[in-house]
Structures are given as C-alpha cells and as structure tokens.
C-alpha cells in the first residue's frame, strides 16, 4: 500500500518507515524533515493539516515528546502538536485506517500492584507530555483509530530515554530511587512491527512492550555498565520539586513498577521478538 508515516524523521518514525519499505509498502514521510526512505511531504503538526493525497493508510508518530518543566509555555507547545496536530491529522485522514502511536504515559500514575490493562484510568498525568498525549488519544479513539501504548521505547537512534537514564550515574554508580521493581520496556523494532500489524487490528487501544518485563536494577546496571545503589524514593521526589534536571514524572518512571498487560495485542497476533539483551552482545 501507499503508507503515510508522520514523524518519520524521529526515532520511532524512522524505524516504522524503514520496516514499511522493507515490507514492500510505498512510504510517504510526512513531517518537517525527510524520513530515511521514500517521498517527503512537509507538514508542521503544530499549525497545518497534512497533505495525505494518495495515501491508503496512516501511521501517526509525529509528537512533542520529552519531560519539560511545568509551565504554560510547555503545556501550550505540547498541546499544539499532540492535540491540535492529532485533530488536523484525523480530519485529513478521513476514512483511511489510522494507527495512532500513543504512550503508556497516558495511564494514571502508580504505583501499580498488578499489570496495567487498557481499561486502567487515563487521567491524573503529572506532565504536559502525558496530559496532551491522553487528550490526543481520546480524539483518535473517538475517530475509530487504533492507538498503541508503548512504554519506554529504546533502541538504536534513541535520543531521549538513554540520555535521561545516564543522569542517574554519579561516581561510577547508578543511583536509583526506591526499591527494585519490575517494569515493561519496548524495543523500537517491536513497536515498529506492531504499527504495521495494527493496520489490520480492530479500533481501540493496545499496550505494546517487550514480551516479558525486566527487573529495573538488573537491566539498568547492564545498560549503563555500572552497579546500582538506592536512594530513598521520598528524597528523590523532594528533589524533583526543586531540581531543574529532575521531575516527578522521571522519578515515577523508575519507581512505579508499571508492567503492561499485553493480552489484547497478543490476541491480535502480536509476538514481540526483540529484547534488551539483543543490544548488549
């Protein structure tokens, strides 16, 4: 098919565009910058409606991402892309199939005593990213799209997750808040495969992650190459209120123990192949 991939110059979009091209699709990269393959159609997601002429389906990854400090300016900038951009994308897509890449950040903050399913409340987010992704996702679901909810996407080309994790390394140790927890992570290849498969899935929300959750301390020690030491979670949350480089959202990501329930995606045939170990050989 002729597949429009928005945000194809970004980390996740690049993986989706390349996989789509390798699967024989004609790829149209829609965004401010060209993608790694195919045709480029310029689109500023914060201000305009995209040109989807000739496209058979859309995978929407264009988004404002990150963990900004609280404030009106950040909220408005994120809403312009994640909410306004979604509305304009859906209007342009019409009745074409749309896979809208959301985030597990839409879920109400934890801690979580059990795996999180798609019916978990999607409110109470602590930052502009989670709030605006949740609002945009509601628009997408109301329009009949498939919404994928990955958590902590990692892999080659990552410009967000690993740099943030490296901030916890001091003096040859990774200083992590609170006790060890289990948590879901998502290899970018697993997300890309889900994006293409989901073009044929029923409308609705689906969690996407690696096949099994990881022990936080073990996986971060291996990824960062240093031993783990703990600091009290309460101390970390207190520092998040005054430190310019630490937010409550960042602390939550390391302490809340979010394991995603993948049952709904697995019922559609989702079989994630990649794991963190593939990057450590």
Order of alpha helices (4+ residues) and beta strands (2+ residues): beta-alpha-beta-beta-beta-alpha-alpha-beta-alpha-beta-beta-alpha-beta-beta-beta-beta-alpha-beta-beta-alpha-beta-alpha-alpha-alpha
